Amino acid sequence: MFGWIIEQGFIQEGFIYGIMALGVFITFRVLDFPDLTVDGSFPLGAALMAVFIINGYNLWLALFLAFLGGVCAGVTTALIHNKLKVPNLLAGILTMIMLYSVNLRILGRPNLPLMRTETILSQFEVLLQNIVSKDLSLFILFFIVILIVKLLLDVFFRTDLGLVLGALGNNQQMIVSQGINPEIIKIIGVGLSNGLVALSGAFAVQYQGFADVGLGQGIIIAGLASVMIGEFIFRSNKIYVLTLNVVLGSIIYRFVMWAGRKYGYLIHLNASDLKLVTGILVIVLLAAANIKKIRIPMGKKNGKA
């Protein structure tokens, strides 16, 4: 049973896109900074990774440079918001639009295949080829990657900087009263978020075997859906539980998409309908979250009575 699940690939995809969802979690839930840069920084990481692979760069260096590219994209959005006083949504949209041209310039064409090229994935497959199957080797690789990213984030949010980052989303005035510049914290938070998104794109391009300038279209919705699904799993304010929820939410979301592709024909669902399904899923989750918020105060009131 486990072997069959691994062969379907949705858990591996859940780990890959879980990195992106963790980035979305930082901006939307921690910073309270709705950021649409994600739709541009995801393909940016993919484009940088693809070009570096084609040109024979060290693969781990290429991965780090892809992460830095995403950080630069996030910093650009934060600077537009901070210095030009542009609303965060509009700042993200502006950066996302500009990144489309940047990504096209990096790739040199709309689509760049990675056929017969060595990647981190292929290296790991060769390393374990005599021990486990290809699918299981990718599962192990992405499990290690998402575990490292999650643990690093958990540690980061326990540092003074991480605590300030979390406090900024709850009460910016309190941060200002402590003599801390909120603009710098926003730059760090949005930069880190988009760095993780680009890192996810860098792994996704190796998994899919090609880079495309439109790879990030609607990816922000997938990230939001993953974060919102995760919020219904374990109720806790502890950061290690919250990040775990995001990863599990990403896996569940990818399972829903996999089920839609595999069994959607039973209800006359086409592959082109999956974005519609995603939108409906997010709307349902928003409605469920609102109902939960209404019921909690009512429960407290009745309890006091």
N, C-alpha and C positions, 0 to 999 in steps of 0.2 A: 504493500500500500504506500509506504513512504517513498519507495523507489519510483512508483507511478506519479506521485505528486511532484517529485523533483523533476521528472521528465517533462512535465507540463510547463515548467519555467516561470510560473507566476510568483513563486516565492523569491527566486533570484531577481526578478523584476521588482518585487516589493522591496528588496534590500537596496537595489540600485536607486530607485526613485524615493526610497525612504531617506536617503541623504538629502535629496532635494526638499522633501517634506520637512525635514528638520530645519532647513534654511527658512522655509516659509513660516514655520512655527516661531522662529526668532523674531521675524518682523511683525507678523500678524498677531501673535499671542503675547510675546514677551515685550516687544517695543510698542505695540499698538500703532504700527506704521504700515498701513496697507501699501504694498510695494509690487508694482507690475513689471519691474525690471526683470523679474524671473523669466518671463517669456523671451527675453533677449539674452540673459546671462547663461541660460541652459544651453542653447545652441552655440554660444560663444565658447564655453568649455569644450563642447564637442568639436567645434571647428579648430580650435587651437590644438587639441589632442591629435586630431586627424592629420593636420599639417605637420606637426612635430614627428609623428610616427612615419609619415611618408618621407620626410627629410632625414630620417635616421637618428633623431635625438635619443638620448637616454630616456627610456620609458618612464622612469620614476621622476626624472627631472621634468619631463613633459607634463606629467600629472600635476606636479607642483606649480608649473607655469600656468596651466589651465586654471588652477585654483586662484592664483594671483590675478589672472585676467578677470575672473568673476568678482574678486575683491575690488578691483579698479572700477568695474561697472557699478557696483553698489556704492562706492565712495562718490562716483560721479552723481548718482541720484541724490545722495545725502547732501552734497555740496549745492546742487541746484535748489534743493528744498531749503537749506539753511541760509545760503548767501543771497539768493534771489527771492526768498520768501514765497516760493511756488508751492502750492498744496502738494502733499506727498503723493497722492494718486497721479496728478499731472506730471510731477517730476519723474515718476517711474515710467509713465507712458512716453515721455520725451526720450528718456534713455533707451527704452525698449525700441522705439522707432529708429533711433540713431544706430543701435546695435545691429539692426537688420542689414544696413549698408556695410557696417564694419565686418560682420560675419561673412557677407558675400565677398568682400575684399580679401579677407583672410583665406577663404576657400578657393577663390579664383573662379568659381563656377557654382551653380546652385546645389550640386550634389557631388560628393567625393567618396568613392568606394575605397574600402580598405582590404581588398582581396589580395591574398598571398603576402600579407605583411605580418610581421611579428608584433604581438601586443602583450600586455601584462597577462591577459586571459590565456593566450596561447602558451606563454611561458609556464604558467601555473598548471595548465593541462598536461604539458610535457613532463613537468616535475612529478605529477601524480598518476601518469598514464598507466603504470604497472600496478597501481594500488586500487584506484577507484575509477568509475566511469567519468566521461566528460561532463555530464550534467551534475554529478555529485561533486566534482572538482570545482566547478563554478559556484555551486552552492556553498562550499567550504570557503572559497575565496571571498565571496561577497558577504558571507556571515562574519568573517574576520574583519573585513573593511567596515561594515556598519557597526560592529561591536566597538572597534577602535574609535570611530567618529562619535558614537554615543557616549562612551566613557570619557573622552576628551571634553565633550560638551558638559557632561555632568560635573567634571572637575572644574571646568572654566566657570560655571555658574555658582560654584562655591567660593570662588575668589572674590576679592573686594570689587574688582572691575565687573565681574559677572553679577554680583549683587546689585551694584549700581545700575547696570543694564536692565535688570528686572524691575528695579524700583522706578526707573524712568517711565516705563509703560504704565505704571499704576499712579504715580504722582510726580509729575515733572516739577511742580513748584517746590516740592520737598528737596529735590536734587539741587535746584537753584539756590535754595536757602542754605545748603551745605557748602556752597562755594564751588560747586562742580559745574562745568560748562556742558549743558545738555547737547549742544551741537556736536561736540567731540564724541560723546557717547553714541549719538545717532550714527555718526560716520563709522564708528567701530562696529556697531550692531548691524547696520545695513550692509557694510562691506563684508563682514563675516557671513551673513546670510547668503549673499550672492556668491561668495567664494564656495560655500557648500553646494549651492545650486550648480555652479560651473563644474565642480568636482563630480557631481552626479552625471552631468552631461558628458564628461570625459570618460566615465565608465560605460555610459549608455552607448556611446559611439563604438566602443570596442565590442560590446555585446551584440549590437545590431549589425556591425560590419560596414557601416557607411555613415557619413556626416551629411546633413541636409540643412540648408539655410532656414527651412521652415520647421525644424525639429522641435522647437519650443512652443509652437502654436497651441495655446490653451493649456500649457503645462501648469500655469498658476492655479487653474481650477482643480487639476488632479492633486496638486499639493494641498489646497484648501480642503478638498474632500477627504484626503488622508488624515489631516489634522483633526477634522471634525468627527470622523468616524472614531478615531482614537480617543476622543473625549468621552465616548460612551462605554469604554472598556473598563478602565479602573479609575475610580474617583479619588484623587489625591492632589495635594499641592506640592508634593515633593518632586524635585526636578528629575530625578532618575526614573520616577514613575511616568511623568509627563512625556519624557523623551521615548520611553518604552512604548507608551500609547501611540505616539506618532509612527513609530516603526511598524507596530502591529496594524495600525490603521492603513498604512501604505500597502501591506501585504493583503489585507482584506479588500482594499480598493482594486488592486491588481487581480485578485481572484474574481471579483465581480466583472471586470473587463474581460478576463479570460473566459468566464462562463458565457458572457454575452457573445463573444466571437465564436465559441464552440457550439453553443446550444441556442443561440439567438434565432436560428432559422425556424425553430419550433413555434415562435410567435412572430414570424416574418420580419425578423430584425436583421438588418444589413450592417456591415462593418462601418459604413458611413453614418449609422445611427448612434454609434457609441458616444459621440460628443453630446448628443441629445440626452442619452441615458445619464451621462456625467452631470449635465446641468440639472436634470430632474433630481438626481441623487443629492446634490448640494442643496437644492431647495427643500427637499424632504428633511435633510439634516438640520437646516436652519429652523424649519418649523418645529422639529422635535426639540431643538435646543430652547426655543422660545417657550414651548409648553412646559419643559422641565423648570425653567426659570420662574414661571408662574406658579407651578405646583409647590416649589420649595418654600416660598414665603407663606403660602396658604397653610402648608403643613406646620410651619413654626407657629403661626397664629393660632391654629386649632390646638396645638400642643400647650400653648400658654393658657388658653382658655380652660 
